[in-house]
Amino acid sequence: MMKRLACSTFVAIVMAALAVVVPGASAHAGSQEAAGSRLAAPGCVRFSPGWRYTFVTNDCSVTHTLTVVYRDGTDVPCRVAPPGAVITFPGYGTLGNEVLGVILCDTGEGTPGGP
């Protein structure tokens, strides 16, 4: 019984923490202009950078393939984000790096970021 209570309490705490973090991710739209000459993600894609994780929310009605651009040029793999998805990328770290924006990835199908 105690294990079940402890597990339920842990799950409730995690869910409460996510409820605070995830809405903040969709409410905060970082600067997409800073993504450089690559094709910036549309305005319905929002991101919330943190030192450990960067949360990217796809509030669009279509799936996008996305990646995050960092000031120091860190290269991270592209991720597929269906409508409504929140995907996680590395954060900016503790050494003063910065998340500049979210860009569409070339999917090889002639349309960056989409099927």
MOJO-V234661 format. One record per pair of residues at least 24 apart in sequence whose C-alpha atoms are under 6 Angstrom apart, sorted by the first residue. I is the first residue (numbers start at 1). J is the second residue. D is the distance in Angstrom with one decimal. If there is no record, write none. Layout:
I_J_D, I_J_D
//
This chain:
26_57_5.9, 31_101_5.9, 32_101_4.8, 34_100_5.2, 34_101_6.0, 35_100_5.6, 35_101_4.9, 39_103_5.7, 39_104_5.8, 40_103_4.3, 41_102_5.7, 41_103_4.7, 41_104_5.3, 50_91_5.2, 51_91_4.7, 51_92_4.8, 51_93_4.6, 52_91_4.3, 52_93_5.9, 53_89_5.8, 53_90_4.6, 53_91_3.8, 54_88_5.7, 54_89_5.0, 54_90_5.7, 54_91_4.8, 55_87_5.8, 55_88_4.7, 56_86_5.5, 56_87_5.3, 57_85_5.8, 57_86_4.4, 58_83_5.6, 58_84_5.3, 58_85_5.5, 59_83_6.0, 59_84_5.2, 64_113_4.7, 64_114_4.8, 65_104_5.9, 65_105_5.6, 65_113_4.4, 66_103_5.7, 66_104_4.7, 66_105_5.4, 67_102_5.7, 67_103_5.6, 68_101_5.9, 68_102_4.5, 69_99_6.0, 69_100_5.4, 69_101_5.4, 70_98_5.6, 70_99_4.6, 70_100_5.5, 71_98_5.3
//
